[in-house]
Amino acid sequence: MKVGIIGGGYSGLGAAYYLNKEGVNDITILEYEDHLGGLASGFKRKDWKWPIEKLIHHWFTTDSYALGIAREIGLGNKLIIKDTKSSCFYNGRIAELDSATSLLRFPFLSFLNRIRLGMAMAYLRFDGNYLKYEKETSYSFIKRSMGKEVFKVLWEPLFQGKFGKYAEQVNAAWFWARIHPRTKSLAYIEEGFDKFTEAMAESIKDNGGKIILNSRISKITKEKDKFAVYRGRKKFIFDYLILAVPLQIALKMYNFPEDYKNKFSPLNSIGAQYFVLELKNKFLEDGTYWLNINDKNFPFMMVAEHTNFVDKKNYGESHIIWVGKYLDYESPLWKLGEKELLDNIIPFLQKINPKFEKSWIKSQFFSRFKNAQPILPLNYSKKIPEIETPIKNLLMLNMNQVYPWDRGTNNALGLGYKAAKIIKKNSQKK
Ligand SMILES: Cc1cc2nc3c(=O)[nH]c(=O)nc-3n(C[C@H](O)[C@H](O)[C@H](O)COP(=O)(O)OP(=O)(O)OC[C@H]3O[C@@H](n4cnc5c(N)ncnc54)[C@H](O)[C@@H]3O)c2cc1C
């Protein structure tokens, strides 16, 4: 049984890894880029010991697929698990907000609203029934349960930073999932996600799998019971095919029935653009790892200081921050060039740390990804694309399927697990 996987991000890698566990070894991963890892891929400067992700990446301690695989492939002793500090920037000040005690001290909300926020968050953590939340938008739910002040100060800027012009459409089950299982402890891995990606790839290859990079797949046809996959003129033949690429790309890759495509065409997604800045000095001096920007006028929605989580000795003693934002493709910021964007963010970084100067920047890395975050509208549970498509033995894996959970490498690996089980089961029916 030959299995083809298009896309070498975490869902594609996860599918290959778990297929191996099911005893399926004739697997070929075809990846567009010259590297694996997709959104979780990284880069490395010459004088750094470790690479870093282009977009901020960490795991939660509840991410059982990711941490489980890390242990299985011999990286368990490389996991770094630590409590981190999260804060908000509002009205020119930073305040911690990541625990009950920091909430009680949180200066940007009245005492009554802090209590109201704490009670609503506690309820969301306790309540396991997410489906009831999807009938209402997050905006409406937050205003109703936490009040207008909490909405304005805390959540509205974050929703706008995360979903841009789609912010008002996002259902409250997505919000529930952001609160319900979160842990204060985060996990990272020595040598970064690239190390994990590399070790997964080694494991897949050791089990007989092939990984072919620089493979842009433009056409797929079905010939009798097999799939013909074209990379330019080169043709690959598979019995099972997994499209482990964003939904919008998968729908264009194969000539699916019109009614099937139309079902998903109203689903939107948004892009992400991030700077990784290598700095001479510490930027978030209070030790904050993740800083939410609760000011809608900022051209970014978060700053995270990686070296407040992981030792700076791994990056040539430099301090590393990510500065990021999600954007819809019509946004003027999406069209700006890297230099203009950097010039644009510097005065805002100075608002956070007035000592910061452009000369602190030793190097910068800019990246822009389309299809970085799906928009989850009302009653989304009825709109989720299935892993199995209407075409026999053609599966697809994408961030639109992990609902109510937010996109994440752990959930991508989990999709890979499900795909492996489906293929194994279907192959036994023959
Ligand atoms: C800003 C940001 C921050 C994030 N932070 C975290 C975090 O802290 N922790 C976490 O766990 N997750 C995080 N995530 C989410 C995580 O990166 C994704 O959920 C996960 O990587 C998705 O994996 P995927 O395989 O589904 O998709 P992708 O990573 O998008 O992989 C798809 C792959 O398909 C390839 N491809 C596309 N078209 C073709 C083609 N025509 N032919 C061949 N190949 C093709 C692409 O090159 C890519 O490698 C973050 C995401 C973003 C955007």
The ligand as a Gaussian input file, in Angstrom:
#p B3LYP/6-31G(d) Opt

LIG

0 1
 C        1.621000      33.054000      14.457000
 C        1.454000      31.604000      14.805000
 C        1.866000      31.151000      16.045000
 C        1.703000      29.820000      16.364000
 N        2.116000      29.399000      17.598000
 C        2.032000      28.091000      17.904000
 C        2.544000      27.620000      19.152000
 O        3.033000      28.385000      19.982000
 N        2.443000      26.293000      19.394000
 C        1.914000      25.421000      18.509000
 O        1.896000      24.220000      18.782000
 N        1.398000      25.842000      17.347000
 C        1.440000      27.143000      17.014000
 N        0.950000      27.594000      15.822000
 C        0.176000      26.687000      14.968000
 C        0.978000      25.674000      14.220000
 O        2.107000      26.246000      13.601000
 C        0.078000      25.062000      13.138000
 O       -1.154000      24.681000      13.691000
 C        0.688000      23.829000      12.535000
 O        2.037000      24.028000      12.235000
 C       -0.100000      23.480000      11.284000
 O        0.484000      22.388000      10.642000
 P       -0.099000      21.897000       9.248000
 O        0.732000      20.760000       8.835000
 O       -1.564000      21.659000       9.374000
 O        0.034000      23.139000       8.251000
 P        1.299000      23.920000       7.711000
 O        2.285000      24.126000       8.768000
 O        0.751000      25.096000       6.994000
 O        1.945000      22.907000       6.649000
 C        1.465000      22.759000       5.351000
 C        2.640000      22.398000       4.465000
 O        2.173000      22.168000       3.135000
 C        3.103000      22.697000       2.233000
 N        2.432000      22.979000       0.951000
 C        1.537000      23.964000       0.670000
 N        1.186000      23.905000      -0.620000
 C        1.849000      22.866000      -1.177000
 C        1.897000      22.319000      -2.491000
 N        1.196000      22.819000      -3.503000
 N        2.689000      21.232000      -2.709000
 C        3.432000      20.694000      -1.698000
 N        3.415000      21.189000      -0.446000
 C        2.640000      22.259000      -0.168000
 C        3.593000      23.960000       2.928000
 O        4.826000      24.396000       2.412000
 C        3.688000      23.491000       4.383000
 O        4.955000      22.979000       4.705000
 C        1.114000      28.919000      15.454000
 C        0.702000      29.379000      14.206000
 C        0.856000      30.704000      13.877000
 C        0.409000      31.180000      12.535000

